[in-house]
Amino acid sequence: MINVAIDGPGGAGKSTIAKQLAKDFGFIYVDTGALYRTVGLAAVKRGFKPSDAEKVVPMLPNVKVELKFVNGEQRVFLDGEDVSTDIRMPEISMAASDVSAIPKVREYLFDLQRDIAKKNDCLMDGRDIGTVVLPDAQVKVFLTASAEIRAKRRYDELQQKGVEAKFEDVLAELKQRDYQDSHREIAPLKQADDAILFDSSNLSLQEAIDGIAKIIKEKTEK
């Protein structure tokens, strides 16, 4: 099986790029960030603080998180309900960061992610794929861009969805999440030693897709 790991901070374009690459290469796409967002949403729906491990951990056995492919597109389900849109709200982004710092949550999702990778050629994106989840992945890319450019992309995305937001708030939240993700004790966001750094700050979406496709071809054809 061929496994491709794409890591990087929020707003770097991981999901958009990874989805297209998976389609182009005929791989299964696994959006691990969506899984953490779904657990964060489950906590919020139950009225728990996502950072409160004493409440979140006992909740896990009663939470059903599933990835399904609907009309060729990956959709995320929480307890049987399609929450693919709900988990993209800004407040759920911070909830995802909070629950991802809880070791038991990582354990809960770890097995699901590894199981998919064992059985399929897959492209997985997240923050600790190359370092923790798939340390033996044949291809590892660390995708990044400047904070301002990432915030602008996130802001534009929210505007397109009709979600009211201020650019300054989106930027501040993104910087806060960057700090939280890179300073957490368990599996912090960092570039794997054998990952290729790819900065998409000054690239169009297609240029970024083409650049990473080239890396995947070079690594898998050896």
C-alpha positions as CSV (number, residue, x, y, z in Angstrom):
1,M,0.0,0.0,0.0
2,I,1.2,3.6,-0.7
3,N,0.6,6.0,2.1
4,V,1.1,9.8,1.6
5,A,1.2,12.1,4.7
6,I,0.5,15.8,4.4
7,D,0.9,17.8,7.6
8,G,0.8,21.5,8.3
9,P,-0.9,24.3,10.1
10,G,-4.6,25.4,9.7
11,G,-5.5,27.2,6.6
12,A,-2.5,25.9,4.6
13,G,-4.9,24.3,2.1
14,K,-4.2,20.7,3.2
15,S,-7.7,19.4,2.7
16,T,-8.4,21.1,-0.6
17,I,-5.1,20.0,-2.1
18,A,-5.2,16.5,-0.6
19,K,-8.7,15.9,-1.9
20,Q,-7.7,16.7,-5.4
21,L,-4.5,14.7,-5.3
22,A,-6.3,11.7,-3.9
23,K,-8.7,11.9,-6.8
24,D,-5.9,12.3,-9.3
25,F,-3.9,9.3,-8.0
26,G,-7.0,7.2,-7.2
27,F,-6.2,7.0,-3.5
28,I,-8.6,7.1,-0.5
29,Y,-8.6,10.5,1.1
30,V,-8.6,10.8,4.9
31,D,-9.2,14.2,6.5
32,T,-8.0,13.6,10.1
33,G,-8.7,17.2,11.0
34,A,-12.4,16.6,10.3
35,L,-12.3,13.6,12.7
36,Y,-11.0,15.9,15.5
37,R,-13.5,18.6,14.6
38,T,-16.3,16.0,14.9
39,V,-15.2,15.0,18.4
40,G,-15.0,18.7,19.3
41,L,-18.5,19.2,17.9
42,A,-19.8,16.2,19.9
43,A,-18.5,17.8,23.1
44,V,-20.0,21.2,22.3
45,K,-23.4,19.6,21.4
46,R,-23.4,17.9,24.9
47,G,-22.6,21.2,26.6
48,F,-19.0,20.2,27.6
49,K,-15.9,22.3,27.4
50,P,-13.8,20.6,24.7
51,S,-10.7,21.0,26.9
52,D,-12.3,19.2,29.8
53,A,-10.8,15.7,29.6
54,E,-12.9,14.5,32.6
55,K,-16.1,15.1,30.6
56,V,-14.8,14.4,27.1
57,V,-13.1,11.0,27.7
58,P,-16.2,9.2,29.2
59,M,-18.2,10.6,26.2
60,L,-16.0,8.7,23.6
61,P,-17.6,5.2,23.8
62,N,-20.9,6.8,23.0
63,V,-19.7,8.8,20.1
64,K,-19.9,7.3,16.6
65,V,-17.6,9.1,14.1
66,E,-17.7,7.8,10.5
67,L,-16.1,8.8,7.2
68,K,-18.4,7.9,4.2
69,F,-18.1,8.6,0.5
70,V,-21.2,10.2,-0.9
71,N,-21.3,10.7,-4.7
72,G,-17.5,10.4,-4.6
73,E,-17.0,13.0,-1.9
74,Q,-15.9,12.3,1.7
75,R,-18.6,13.3,4.2
76,V,-18.3,13.1,8.0
77,F,-21.0,11.7,10.2
78,L,-21.5,12.1,13.9
79,D,-24.0,9.6,15.4
80,G,-25.5,9.0,12.0
81,E,-25.9,12.7,11.1
82,D,-23.9,14.4,8.3
83,V,-22.0,17.2,10.1
84,S,-19.6,18.0,7.2
85,T,-20.7,21.7,7.2
86,D,-21.1,22.1,10.9
87,I,-17.6,21.1,11.7
88,R,-16.1,23.9,9.5
89,M,-17.5,26.7,11.8
90,P,-14.7,28.8,13.4
91,E,-15.6,27.9,17.0
92,I,-15.4,24.2,16.1
93,S,-11.8,24.8,14.9
94,M,-10.8,25.7,18.4
95,A,-12.8,22.8,19.9
96,A,-10.9,20.5,17.6
97,S,-7.6,21.9,18.9
98,D,-8.8,21.4,22.5
99,V,-9.9,17.8,22.2
100,S,-6.8,16.9,20.1
101,A,-4.6,17.7,23.2
102,I,-6.4,14.9,25.1
103,P,-4.4,11.7,24.8
104,K,-7.5,9.4,25.0
105,V,-9.1,11.3,22.1
106,R,-6.0,10.8,20.0
107,E,-6.0,7.1,20.9
108,Y,-9.7,6.8,20.0
109,L,-9.1,8.2,16.5
110,F,-5.6,6.7,16.0
111,D,-6.8,3.1,15.4
112,L,-9.4,4.3,12.9
113,Q,-6.8,6.2,10.9
114,R,-4.2,3.4,10.9
115,D,-6.7,0.8,9.9
116,I,-7.7,2.8,6.8
117,A,-4.1,3.2,5.8
118,K,-3.3,-0.5,6.2
119,K,-6.1,-1.5,3.9
120,N,-5.9,1.2,1.2
121,D,-3.5,3.4,-0.9
122,C,-4.4,6.5,1.0
123,L,-3.6,10.2,1.3
124,M,-4.0,11.5,4.8
125,D,-3.7,15.0,6.0
126,G,-3.4,16.5,9.5
127,R,-0.9,17.8,12.0
128,D,0.9,14.6,13.2
129,I,0.5,12.1,10.3
130,G,4.1,11.9,9.3
131,T,5.4,12.1,12.8
132,V,2.9,9.8,14.7
133,V,0.1,8.3,12.8
134,L,2.0,7.0,9.7
135,P,5.7,7.3,10.5
136,D,6.5,4.8,7.7
137,A,4.6,6.7,5.0
138,Q,6.4,6.6,1.7
139,V,5.7,10.2,1.0
140,K,5.7,13.0,3.7
141,V,5.0,16.7,2.9
142,F,4.9,19.6,5.4
143,L,2.6,22.1,3.7
144,T,2.6,25.7,5.0
145,A,2.0,29.3,4.1
146,S,2.3,32.6,6.0
147,A,-0.3,33.3,8.7
148,E,-1.7,36.3,6.9
149,I,-2.3,34.3,3.7
150,R,-3.7,31.3,5.5
151,A,-6.1,33.6,7.4
152,K,-7.2,35.3,4.1
153,R,-8.0,31.9,2.6
154,R,-10.0,30.9,5.6
155,Y,-11.8,34.3,5.7
156,D,-12.7,34.0,2.0
157,E,-14.0,30.5,2.5
158,L,-16.3,31.7,5.3
159,Q,-17.5,34.6,3.2
160,Q,-18.4,32.2,0.4
161,K,-20.4,30.1,2.9
162,G,-22.2,33.2,4.1
163,V,-20.6,33.0,7.5
164,E,-20.1,36.5,9.2
165,A,-16.5,36.9,10.3
166,K,-13.9,39.7,10.7
167,F,-10.5,39.1,9.1
168,E,-8.7,40.2,12.3
169,D,-10.6,37.7,14.3
170,V,-9.9,34.9,11.8
171,L,-6.2,35.8,11.9
172,A,-6.0,36.0,15.7
173,E,-7.8,32.6,16.1
174,L,-5.5,31.0,13.5
175,K,-2.4,32.2,15.3
176,Q,-3.8,31.0,18.6
177,R,-4.5,27.6,17.1
178,D,-1.0,27.5,15.6
179,Y,0.5,28.1,19.1
180,Q,-1.7,25.6,20.8
181,D,-1.1,22.9,18.2
182,S,2.7,23.3,18.2
183,H,3.0,23.6,22.0
184,R,0.8,20.7,23.1
185,E,2.5,17.9,25.0
186,I,1.0,15.0,22.9
187,A,2.0,14.8,19.2
188,P,2.6,18.6,18.6
189,L,2.5,20.0,15.1
190,K,6.0,19.8,13.7
191,Q,7.7,18.8,10.4
192,A,8.8,15.2,10.3
193,D,12.6,14.8,9.8
194,D,12.1,13.1,6.5
195,A,9.2,15.4,5.3
196,I,9.6,17.8,2.3
197,L,8.8,21.4,3.2
198,F,6.4,23.0,0.7
199,D,5.4,26.6,1.1
200,S,2.3,27.6,-0.9
201,S,2.3,31.3,0.1
202,N,2.9,32.6,-3.4
203,L,1.4,29.8,-5.4
204,S,-2.0,29.4,-6.9
205,L,-4.1,26.3,-5.8
206,Q,-3.2,24.5,-9.1
207,E,0.5,25.3,-8.7
208,A,0.5,23.8,-5.2
209,I,-1.4,20.7,-6.4
210,D,1.1,20.2,-9.3
211,G,4.1,20.8,-7.0
212,I,3.0,18.2,-4.5
213,A,1.9,15.7,-7.3
214,K,5.5,15.9,-8.6
215,I,6.9,15.0,-5.1
216,I,4.5,12.0,-4.8
217,K,5.5,10.7,-8.3
218,E,9.2,11.1,-7.6
219,K,9.0,9.3,-4.3
220,T,6.7,6.5,-5.4
221,E,8.5,5.8,-8.7
222,K,11.8,5.1,-7.0
